[in-house]
Amino acid sequence: MFAKTYGATTLGIDGGIIDVEVDVSPGLPGFELVGLPDTSVKESKERVRTAIRNSGIQLRQERVTVNLAPADVRKDSSGLDLPIAVGLLASYGMVPEAAVQNVLFSAELSLDGNCRPISGILPMAITAREHGLTEFYVAPSNADEALLIDGLKVFAVENLAQLVRHLTGVEMLSPAVPQRTEKSQDAVFSDDFADVQGQYQAKRALEIAAAGGHNVLMVGVPGSGKTMLARRMSSILPELTKQEAIEITKIYSISGLLGKDTGLVTTRPFRSPHHTSSTVAMIGGGSIPRPGEVTLAHHGVLFLDELPEFSKKTLEVLREPIEDRQITVSRANATLTFPSSIILVAAMNPCPCGFFGDKDHTCECSAGEIKRYTRKLSGPLLDRIDLHIRVSRVNYADLHATQRAESSASIRARVVRARTIERERLGRHGLFCNAQMNHSMIKKYCTMEENAEHLLEAAFHRIQLSARSHDRIIKVARTIADLDGKTIIGASHIAEAIQLRCDVGLSIE
């Protein structure tokens, strides 16, 4: 007999429906699994047979052929265990075929027949809804994640025996309902700019970066507060939209980073990989590519501390995701494109010892050592970072000030107002911040006063700006004008944008 069920796998950050075709025929007993399965799927035939037997179900010894279609897509999800098992039982006539139509099954089976959770349930649920499937059977731990998508009836299945009883009408399961409690949107951030005394220029730069989606490089001596400032960047970014939250949750689901009962990710990611991270860890990879740090930070902040300590190869691969806000990873089995709409916040010391230019400490580095240290950062990479700022040591008076600094909530309110202006301006192009503008949009939306144009021209010749630097200064100036509520870019906006790009001087060039 022949039976067909539906399973799912993931490719990149998207799900894909897999037709599980099972045929049982007389002949020598055997179990053939075809359709380009990887190792974890090939091993499913042993898990499935043992799980069925330990669930108290006896099958005739016949020839079993399982085809996973489409055959040209590699299957790498252990969640195909459940649809294979159900398809096998349906082909033996133990489960009615009508009960498995328009139904998606996705769970790993243990040897005793229990259902185990898998990664990537959310993109599978989205794909199931798009293909017109109406029911989704998952392990209990995956139910909340599947319930994030409307239009699907989700069932949490403890074990294979329970599922069989449900499909045959012996014991009806009730659809799952969300068990998580919604987190308050007004939750107080643990890291708040109110705790940062002094550092007015750095906080101003981060506010501009948050408002316009710009990248930032902070250069300063050890202990000046670079890491502390960077960790508070997420606290001034706008709240996630529903679409952004779903995109982030999909990525974290596929990467296996969603905790139990996490539900929808509602906070912007903050990723801080160690400087020993490999290129694959940064951009993603593997035989079937998986997301790297630039994708895990999507719609959030990627913080690279001690920037020159990263390998040159790892730094150079950041050019594409910074510029294009996506990264394409090509491997033998697949070529996938991952989103990477990030704000890059980088920090570094001015020299190997860290005290070059510090008035209170003597730098012990030679000119050659400083040059070799800063030359680890290529010109093209620095060109893609909008704001270059120097972070000075906090003085004693600021450190012991009794009055708290401006809070993250106050800064965030200004950022949200600026972002609202930017969405109204760029929403027709599918964009949401100034950093995403291309050259033609700059010409259309970045009108400057005459004296502002003269100032930009003078700076272009004096500090020998590249065309990319020229455009990025204008985009930063556009953001500063939006923070001021101005429709026309003035000379003061251009001047601040130039200062924020050139303040670190020649020490990093």
Summary of the structure (lengths in Angstrom):
residues: 509
radius of gyration: 27.7
end to end distance: 71.5
largest distance: 87.9
contacts: 1706
relative contact order: 0.10
helix: 42%
strand: 18%
